[in-house]
Amino acid sequence: MKKQLIAAPLLLSFAGIASAQSSVVLYGIVDAGITYRSNERTGTTGAYTGHSNVALTSGNLSGSRFGIKGQEDLGGGWNAMFLLEDGFDITNGKTGQNGGLFGRQAFVGIGSQQYGTVTLGRQYTSLNDFVSPVAPVAVVGGYGAHPGDIDDLDQTARVNNSVKYTSANYSGFTFGALYGFGGQPGSLKQQNTWSVGAAYGNGPLHVGVGYERSDNSKSGTKDSTYGKWNGTDDGVFNSSINEGYASAQSQQIIATGATYDFGPAIVGVNYSNVQYRSGADSLFNGHATFNIAGVFGQWTIRPSVQLFAGYSYTRGGEVEGVDERAQYHNVTLGAQYNVSKRSTVYLIGGYQHASGVTLDALGNPVAATASVSDKGNSHSSDTQSQAIVSIGLRHRF
């Protein structure tokens, strides 16, 4: 009798293991188009020239990528998961994100529908998770990014060596936090990143808010790496908007946004505050603040046809000894036609006008120049205005 009592739970345990479900999925986006850019700058800092350019480009409406994701049922409502995602340029087959094999995302984790999930690896911040879905890019495409994607709502950056918690959904409310280890001996703060965020969705209304801070403490004045992004890893500072602040000791972003779905139309608003601060070994001196506000919308005129538009205004940080701050007006217009559930033909364009004074890559005050979208979609202008137009095809699989 005792043997039967002992054997029963063992058999039930093996049955649970045998019934555990696992799955692996291959997915991706391939996006290519013919693009015109005006006033694209070439040359070196302080000696730029500008030329118009027509080229085949990748990732105009959505970044081209492929990924593998998997999940295993552990029983009791728990599951293990992983995700490996690579970005690439369809025009030449090269890997994006500075050559990282899975540069877009790479993480493994465990979670449940009741308690949420914990993931470890290279990940987006909690600000990205909760604010980007109600930001312009989610509604009007890649050209809707704020100038140079300065507030990271187009998810240009990722955090290496990070641990992230994302809650379960509690009647429409979700929240989360991320910590990225700086990997510096003797310091948990040096070159680390941390972020928190929350969102609420109920029917047609969705609201998100997030905060993130990245430390860039240095070993000396010749150390110009930027902690969270390690220099040019994701191209975050490769635009005329904020390249002069890449050596600041810290960056802070506060962002919020909301969308409302009226059925045939979706409208949204957003606000971001970006700050750069100096430190003991900072090559950037002072404190600079950028404020960004915008409105955007999408209108479905037929089940397969959508029109979209967006506008944002960015007011730049103060430059020591100069009263006129940089300002950027950005307009996005576009249309897409879904030829099938997976394939979309699109026409999308952006225009930006800059004024005032900012810092160049060497930290010198210069006239502000335009830079539509982020580094992945555009190249900074050598003048105060820039236009970019693409016609292309996007396929999801």
Buried (B, 14 or more C-beta within 10 A) or exposed (E): EEEEEEEEEEEEEEEEEEEEEEEEEEEBBBBBBEBBBBBBBEEEEEEBEBEEBEEBBBBBBBBBBBBBBBBBBBEEEBBBBBBBBBBBBBBEEEBBBEEBEBBBBBBBBBBEEEEBBBBBBBBBBBBBBBBBBBBBBBBBBBBBBBBBBBBBBBBBBBBBBBBBBBBBEEEEBBBBBBBBBBEBEEEEEBBBBBBBBBBBBEEEEBBBBBBBBBBBBBEEEEEEBBBBBEBBBBBBBBBBBBBBBBBBBBBBBBBBBBBBBEEEBBBBBBBBBBBBBBBEBBBBEBEBBBBBBBBBBBBBEEEEEBBBBBBBBBBBBBBEEBEBBBBBBBBBBBBBEBEEEEBBBBBBBBBBBBBBBBBBBEBEBBBBBBBBBBBBBBBBBBBBBBBBBBBBBBBBE
